[in-house]
Amino acid sequence: MAGLQSLQSVQFVTVKGRRMAVLSAEDWEALIDWLEEVEDLDIVRQARAELDAAQGDRKKAGWLDWEAVRGELE
């Protein structure tokens, strides 16, 4: 289920005068996955804008050279 569908599946209850939202665990996990994807897309858009501003020059955009950092990730 997509994040938006998860939000639409919310049920509301009132407990001790407080209104609360109730989601199934599966819907909650789908919502978290969706939010993470939205964050990832935002990161990609920002990186693309920086690359475009640097006219495609990855170094000017602040990108690291893969070969230079590869060993740090292994």
C-alpha positions as a Python dict, from the first residue, in 0.01 Angstrom:
ca = {
    (1, 'M'): (0, 0, 0),
    (2, 'A'): (137, 341, -92),
    (3, 'G'): (192, 610, 168),
    (4, 'L'): (-105, 815, 57),
    (5, 'Q'): (-331, 511, 75),
    (6, 'S'): (-196, 441, 425),
    (7, 'L'): (-290, 791, 532),
    (8, 'Q'): (-637, 745, 390),
    (9, 'S'): (-680, 420, 584),
    (10, 'V'): (-635, 594, 919),
    (11, 'Q'): (-909, 550, 1172),
    (12, 'F'): (-961, 798, 1452),
    (13, 'V'): (-1049, 721, 1813),
    (14, 'T'): (-1099, 942, 2114),
    (15, 'V'): (-931, 833, 2436),
    (16, 'K'): (-965, 1042, 2752),
    (17, 'G'): (-1072, 1340, 2544),
    (18, 'R'): (-779, 1314, 2302),
    (19, 'R'): (-832, 1232, 1936),
    (20, 'M'): (-580, 977, 1809),
    (21, 'A'): (-502, 821, 1474),
    (22, 'V'): (-488, 443, 1444),
    (23, 'L'): (-305, 257, 1166),
    (24, 'S'): (-232, -108, 1118),
    (25, 'A'): (134, -204, 1155),
    (26, 'E'): (147, -282, 782),
    (27, 'D'): (7, 60, 693),
    (28, 'W'): (252, 226, 932),
    (29, 'E'): (546, 47, 765),
    (30, 'A'): (416, 143, 420),
    (31, 'L'): (391, 504, 534),
    (32, 'I'): (749, 502, 664),
    (33, 'D'): (871, 346, 336),
    (34, 'W'): (686, 612, 138),
    (35, 'L'): (832, 895, 348),
    (36, 'E'): (1182, 755, 305),
    (37, 'E'): (1128, 744, -70),
    (38, 'V'): (1010, 1106, -69),
    (39, 'E'): (1325, 1204, 122),
    (40, 'D'): (1543, 1012, -126),
    (41, 'L'): (1377, 1186, -420),
    (42, 'D'): (1439, 1523, -257),
    (43, 'I'): (1809, 1436, -220),
    (44, 'V'): (1827, 1334, -586),
    (45, 'R'): (1655, 1656, -698),
    (46, 'Q'): (1894, 1867, -491),
    (47, 'A'): (2199, 1682, -624),
    (48, 'R'): (2072, 1720, -980),
    (49, 'A'): (2017, 2095, -928),
    (50, 'E'): (2371, 2131, -793),
    (51, 'L'): (2509, 1937, -1090),
    (52, 'D'): (2309, 2150, -1334),
    (53, 'A'): (2434, 2468, -1164),
    (54, 'A'): (2790, 2340, -1210),
    (55, 'Q'): (2715, 2276, -1581),
    (56, 'G'): (2761, 1902, -1538),
    (57, 'D'): (3102, 1927, -1369),
    (58, 'R'): (3078, 1682, -1082),
    (59, 'K'): (3385, 1819, -907),
    (60, 'K'): (3248, 2176, -914),
    (61, 'A'): (2917, 2043, -784),
    (62, 'G'): (3102, 1902, -483),
    (63, 'W'): (3063, 1538, -578),
    (64, 'L'): (3335, 1303, -461),
    (65, 'D'): (3530, 1087, -703),
    (66, 'W'): (3415, 727, -662),
    (67, 'E'): (3766, 583, -685),
    (68, 'A'): (3885, 821, -412),
    (69, 'V'): (3619, 714, -160),
    (70, 'R'): (3553, 356, -266),
    (71, 'G'): (3784, 208, -3),
    (72, 'E'): (3608, 397, 276),
    (73, 'L'): (3283, 214, 205),
    (74, 'E'): (3414, -140, 180),
}
